[in-house]
Amino acid sequence: MAANNNVPPGMDKEQIFGMAEKEMEYRVELFNKLTQTCFAKCVESKYKDSELNMGETSCIDRCVSKYWQVTNLVGQLLGSGRPPM
């Protein structure tokens, strides 16, 4: 009998696909929240130009960077089981 090296022990393909689907849903939701948050914070509601100006671009860059840092920190804390600082 050939072992399937791609499937973790005790899990079938349906469970793996279910987990992958949940992961994709989480990532899409995270991306949408990041986009909405940084857009609302950095881009004026009345558009003046067809492209982002330098200040908006810089703000979005910082916002996205901070959002990912916080998301990673929260993920690490939840994964480690440690209480928050």
TINUDO-20128 format. One record per residue (C-alpha): residue number from 1; residue in three letters; chain; x, y, z. Coordinates in steps of 0.02 Angstrom, whole numbers. Layout:
<nodes>
num residu chaine c1 c2 c3
NUM ala A X Y Z
...
</nodes>
This chain:
<nodes>
num residu chaine c1 c2 c3
1 met A 0 0 0
2 ala A 73 169 -51
3 ala A 67 307 79
4 asn A 4 477 27
5 asn A 138 599 89
6 asn A 30 751 53
7 val A -106 711 181
8 pro A -68 730 368
9 pro A -105 575 472
10 gly A -284 566 535
11 met A -352 686 405
12 asp A -442 651 244
13 lys A -446 759 88
14 glu A -617 832 130
15 gln A -552 898 297
16 ile A -400 972 212
17 phe A -506 1056 78
18 gly A -622 1122 214
19 met A -474 1195 308
20 ala A -404 1271 148
21 glu A -574 1348 110
22 lys A -584 1425 284
23 glu A -407 1492 266
24 met A -451 1572 99
25 glu A -609 1650 174
26 tyr A -505 1718 318
27 arg A -375 1793 200
28 val A -508 1873 90
29 glu A -594 1948 243
30 leu A -426 2011 309
31 phe A -384 2090 141
32 asn A -555 2173 130
33 lys A -541 2243 307
34 leu A -365 2306 273
35 thr A -421 2388 111
36 gln A -573 2471 190
37 thr A -479 2530 344
38 cys A -330 2604 254
39 phe A -436 2680 115
40 ala A -552 2765 240
41 lys A -402 2829 340
42 cys A -292 2888 198
43 val A -398 2940 49
44 glu A -508 3094 52
45 ser A -692 3064 20
46 lys A -693 3197 -117
47 tyr A -579 3140 -256
48 lys A -473 3280 -328
49 asp A -360 3178 -441
50 ser A -376 3017 -539
51 glu A -222 2947 -450
52 leu A -164 2941 -270
53 asn A -54 3087 -219
54 met A 112 3064 -127
55 gly A 35 3092 46
56 glu A -103 2964 15
57 thr A 21 2838 -53
58 ser A 134 2860 97
59 cys A -13 2846 218
60 ile A -76 2687 136
61 asp A 98 2611 139
62 arg A 116 2645 326
63 cys A -62 2589 363
64 val A -41 2422 272
65 ser A 127 2393 357
66 lys A 56 2424 530
67 tyr A -99 2320 493
68 trp A 9 2169 444
69 gln A 123 2193 595
70 val A -25 2193 714
71 thr A -107 2046 626
72 asn A 55 1945 638
73 leu A 79 1992 821
74 val A -99 1940 866
75 gly A -76 1777 770
76 gln A 86 1740 862
77 leu A 7 1777 1031
78 leu A -144 1669 994
79 gly A -34 1530 927
80 ser A 82 1531 1076
81 gly A -56 1527 1206
82 arg A 29 1669 1301
83 pro A -78 1803 1381
84 pro A -69 1976 1299
85 met A 66 2095 1359
</nodes>
